[in-house]
Amino acid sequence: MLKEQLYKWWIENGCRGRDYVMNHCPIPGLTRWNVQRFLKEFREKDPEITEYSEKLARKVQKLQDTNRIERKTFRENARLSNALEEYNKELLKHIGNLKPFTVLHNEVNTNAIGVIQLSDLHFNELINIDGNKYDFEIAAKRLKLLAERSKNYFNAIGVKKVLIACTGDLMNSDRRLDEKLNQATNRAKATLLAFHLLEQFICDLNQNFNVTIASVSGNESRANEEMGFSEIIATDNYDFTIFNMLKVAFRNSEGVKFIEGNNSEKVINIANSNVLLLHGLSIKQDIEKSIQQIIGKYATKGVIIDYVFIGHIHSARIGDLYARSSSLCGANAYSDYALNLASRASQNIAVFYDNKTHDVFKIDLQNTENIEGYEIIKELEAYNAKSADKCKVSVPIFQVVI
C-alpha cells in the first residue's frame, strides 16, 4: 500500500529525487532507505514516464525560478517607489507655503550679462582633512562670499541681469537601496537644507539683479546606482529635484525665472553668445580636444557654440572657449590621498557682452574667516555624511621623540 501511494504521489509531483520526496511527501512511514529503493524500482519499471515527468519537472522549476526573479524585481521596485514617495512627501511639506521676497529691476544696461557658475557644491559631503574642512555651515559661508564678490564685480560693470548656471553635483548621493529606505528622512533633510541655502543665495543676488537659473544634472547626485545619459534618466537626480523645488518656491516671484530644457546639456543665448552648460563627465584628458569635439557636434546641428561651462573635475581652468569650475567643497580625502591632487574651493563668474566678447575668472572661496554665512536650519543639520572616514583627524608630519 505504501508503494502504491508513493508511486502515485511521485508521478503527480514530477518524478523528483529522494531529497525532494523526503522533504515534501505527506505519506507517513517513509524512510530514506525505502524511498531510495522504491524510486529505483519505479524508474526501472517505467523509464519513459519517468523521463517525461522529469522534463515536466524541469519546466516547472524554470517557471518557478522566472517567477521568483520577477517577484524580486517587483519587490525592489516597489520598495524604491515607496522610499521616493516618502522622500517627496518630506520635500512638499517644506516648500508648499514659501513666498520668497524678490524684486524686479529695470534693466537699464542690457549690453552686459553676468554669469555665476555653481558646480560641484556637494552639499551633503563632510570633509575634515588637513587644509580643508567642509560642512553645511562652511558651504553657507562660501556661498555668501561668492555672492558678495560677484555683486562687487557686476555692480562695477553695471550688470543688471545675472544667470546662475548650475552644472551639476549639488549633492552627493548614497545610492544603495537599503540606504534609500532607511535614510529617506535624512536624505530629504539634506536636500531641504541645500534648497534653503540656494534660496537665500538667489534672494541675495536678486536684491541687485534680475536672476535667471538654469541647471544640468551631474553624476554624483544621481538617485540610481547606474549613470544614464538619456534625458529621462538625467531627471532621476537630486540636482533636478532641487532645481524644481526652487522653481516651485519662486513660482510667483518677480525678478527670478527659470530655464527649462534638456537636463544633460543646455544651450543658452547670453548677450548674443550661445553658451553650453554640461557637467563634463564626457570630457577626457585632452580638454581642448574634447571641447572642440562637442562644439563640432553642435555645429553639425546648425548651432554655433561660443563658450562652454563644465565642472566635474574639481579643478578650475579658464580657457578661450570653456571654463571648468572647481568645487565649493575643495579637496577631500579621495583627491588628496588617492589622486594626489591639490584643490581649492572656488567657483567661476563671467560677464558676456553683446559684441560676443566675454570676461571669465575664478573666485577663490577657500578662506571664509570673518564671513557670516547664510542661515542654517538647526533642526536639519543632522545629515548623513557620505564618507565617515573623512572625519578622521590626521597628522601630515610625524615627529619621533627620543
N, C-alpha and C positions, 0 to 999 in steps of 0.2 A: 504493500500500500504506500509506503514511504517513497519507493522508487517511482511509482506512477505519478504521485503528487509532484515529486521533484521534477520529473521529466516534463510534465505539463507546464509547470511554472518556468522551467528553464527555456522551453520553446517560446513561450509568451514574452519572455524578457530578453530575447535576442541571443540566446546561447552564450551567455557570458562565462567568464572564467571562475575558478574556485573562490578567489577572494571576494569577488562581487557577490557570488551566491551566499557565502558565509555572512557577509555584511548586510544583505538585503532580503534574503529569502525568509518569509514568515513561518515556514513549516517547522514545527518543533522536532527535536530529536536528531538534528543534523550534527555530524562531527566532520572535521577536516578530512579524516581518513575516508569515511564512507562517501563524502561528496566527491573527493578526488577519484575514487573507484567508480562511482556512478557516472561521472562525467566522461571518463574514459570509455565506459561501456556505451553511453549514448552516442558518442562521436563515431565509434566503430559501427554502431547499429544503423545509423542513417547519415552518412557523411554529406550527402547533397543538401539535406535540410540544414545541417549544421553550418555548411559553407554559406548558404543563402541567408541564414539568420545572422551570421557574423557580419555579412555585408550590410544587412539592415542595421545591426548594432553600430557599425562604424558610421553610417549615415546619421543615425540618431545622435551619436556622440559629436559629430561635426556640427549638427544643428544646435546642440546644447552649447558647444563652445562659441558658435557665432552669436547665439542669444546672450551668452554671458558677456562677450565683448561689447555688444550693442548696449546692454544694460549698464555696463560700467561707463561707457561713453556718455550715455544719457544722464547717469547719476552725477558724473563730474561736471557736465554742462549745467545741470540743474543746480548743483552746489555753487558753481561760479555765478550763475544768474542771480541766485538768492543773495550772494555776497555783494555783488554790484548793485542790486536793488537796495540793500541796506545802506551801502555807501552813498547812493544818490539821495536817499531819504535824509541822511545826515547833512548833505550839502544844501538841500532845498530848505531845511529848517532855518538855515542861516541867512540865505540871500533873498528870501521871499519879500521882505519888507524894507530892504535897504534903499535909501534915496540919497546918493552922494551929492554934495553941493558942488556944482560946476558953473563955469562962466563961458559965455560965447563972446569971443573977442572980434573986433573989427580988424580984418586983415588988410592993413594999410600997405605993407610990403609983401608982395606975393612973388618977388623975384628970387627969394631965398627961402628954402625949407630945411628945417633941421631934422636929423635922424638920430635916434638913440637906439643902439643895438643892445638888446637884452639876450644874452646867450649863456647857457650852461650855469644857471643860477643854483641848481642842486639844493633847493631849499631844505630838504629833509636829510641832508648829509651832515654828519657830525665829525669834525676834524679837530684833532688835538695832537699836533706834531711840532717838532722844533721849528720855529719860524713862522708857523701859521696855525691859527685857531678859527673855527667856523661853526656857527650855530645860528638859530633864528635871530638872536639879538645882534650878532655881528652882521648878518645879512641886512637887518633893518638899518644899521648904521652905514653900511656900504651903499645901499640904495639911496639913502638920504644924501650922502656925499656925492653920488652920481648926479642926483637931481640938482644940487647946488652948483656943481661945476658946470653942468650942461646949461643951466639958466644963465650963468655968468657969460659963457661964450655966445650963446644965442642972442641974449639981450644986447651984447656989444655989436652984433651984426645987424640987429633989427628984425630977427626972425619972429614971426607970429604964428607959424604953423609947424607942428612937430609930429613926425611919425615915430612911434615906438615899434621897432621891428624885433619881434621875438623869434629867435632862430633855434629854439628847441632846448630840451632838458631843463625845464623849470624845476623839475623834481627828479630825485632818484626814485627807483621803484623796486620793491621786493616782489617778484613775480610768481613765486611758488604758490600753488593753490591753497595749501594749508595756511599760509601766512595771510592770504586774502580773506579766508574765512575767519581766522582768529583775530586779525588785526584790522577789521573793517572800520571800526570806530576810530582807531588811532590813525589809520591812513586818511580818513575823512578829516580828522583834526589837522593833520599836516597840510592837506590840500586847502583847508579853510584858512589856515594861517598864511600860506603862500598867497592866496587870494587877497587876504586882508592887507598884506604888505604892498602888493601891487596896486590895490585900490588906492591906498594912501599916496603911492608914487605917482599915479595918474592924476589924482586931485592936486597934488603939489605942483606938478608941471602945468596943469590947466589954469592955475592962478595967473600964469603969464602967457600961455599959448593955447590955441586950439589944438587938440590932440587927436590923432588917428592911430589906431592899434591894428597891427597885422601880425599873424603868427603862423609858424610852421612847426611841425612836431619833430622831436628828437628821438633818439634810440633808447636812452636810459629811462625815459619817462613812459615807455610803453607799458600797457597793462598786461599784455600777453607775454608768454615765455619767448616766442619767436618774433623776430623783427620782420615786418612786411612792408612792401613798398606801394601797394595799391592805395588809392585814396580812402577806401572804406576801412582798411586796416589802420591807416595812419590816424584815423579818428578815434581808435581804441587806445587812447593815450591821455595821460594826465595833463599834458600841455594843452590838448584840445579841450579837456574838461575845464581847466582854469580859464582859458580864453572865453569859453561860453558862459562861465559864471560871471566874469567881468562884463560881458555883453549884456547879460540879464540885469546885472546891478545898475548899469549905466543906460538902460534902455530908454529912459525918458529924460536923459540929461542933455543939456545944450553944451556945445563946445567939445564933445567927446563922441567919436564914432568909430566903427569897426569895419574892417575889410574882410569879406568872405572870400572863399576860393579853395583851391587845392591845398590840402594840409601837409603835403610833402614838399611842394615848391610853389612859390608865389612870385609873379611879376607885377610890380607896381610902378606906375609912372610918377616920378617925383621931379617936379620942375623941368619937364621935358626930357628927363632921362629915364630909361627903363632899367629898374633895379630889380635884381633877382634875389629872393630870400630862400635859403635852404640850410638844413642843419650841417651838412658837409660829410655825412657818413660815406659817401661815394668818392670823396676826394682822396687820392692816393699820395704817395710821397712827393712826386713832382707836381706841386700845387699849381704852378703856372700852366703846365701842360693840361692838367685836369680842368682848370678854369676855361682854357681855350676850347677844350672839347665840349664843355657844357654850353658855352656861348655859340659854338658851331652847331650844336644840336638845335638850339632855338632859332638860329639863322635859317636852318632848313625849313622851319615852320613859318618863316617870314617875320620873326620877332628879333629885333636887334637889341641885345643886352649891353647896356653901358657900364653897369657895375654889379658886383655880386657880394652879398654879405653871407658869411658862413661862420660856424663855430666848431664844436665837437672836440677839437684837439687840446683845448685849454691853454693855448699859447697864442698871444697876439701877434699879428703880422699884417702890415698895411702895404698893399701893392697898388699899381696903377689901375688895375681892373677889378680888384677884390679887396675885401677887408675880412680878416679872420679874427674873431674875438677870443680873448681868454675867458676865464670863468669868474663868477662872483666869489666862488669858494676858495680859489687859489690852489696851492699844492696840497695833495692829500697823500696818504700812505702809499698808494699804488704808484703815483707819478714820482714820488720822492725815492722810495726804496726799490721798487720793481723796475721802473723805467729809467731811473737816474736823471730825471728831468727837473730843472728848476723852473718854477712858475710863480707868478704873482697874480693877485686878484686885480682885474681890470675889466673895463668894457669900452666899446668904441662909440664915438659920436661922429657926426658928419654934417656938413652943410652943402646942399645941392643948389646950384644957381640955374636960372632959366636959359643961360647961354651954354648949357651942357658941360659946365665945369663943376668941380667939387673939391672940398677940403675934408679930409678924413684923418682922425687922430685918436689915440688911445688915452683914456682917463684912468690913471693909476688909483686903485681903491684899497691897496693893501693896508695902509695905516689909517685907522679910524679914531685915533686918540682925540679926545675933546669933541667928538661928533655925537650929537644927541640923535639917536635913530628914531624911526617911526615907532608908533605904539605897538607893543607886544601884548597880545591877549594872554594873560597869565594862565587861564584855565586850559589853553591849548598848547602850552609849552612842553607838555609831556608827550613828545612824539617819538617815533621809532627811529633810531639811528640805523643807517644801512649797514654799517660795519662797526661792531663794538670794539674790535681790536684797534681802531683808530683813536680810542680814548687812552691807550696805554701811555704812561709817561716814559720817555726815552731820553737817554743821555748821549749826545753826539761824541763826547770825548770822555774816555775813562782814565782816571788818574790812579796810578799804582802807588800806594803809600807803603813805605817800608819802615 
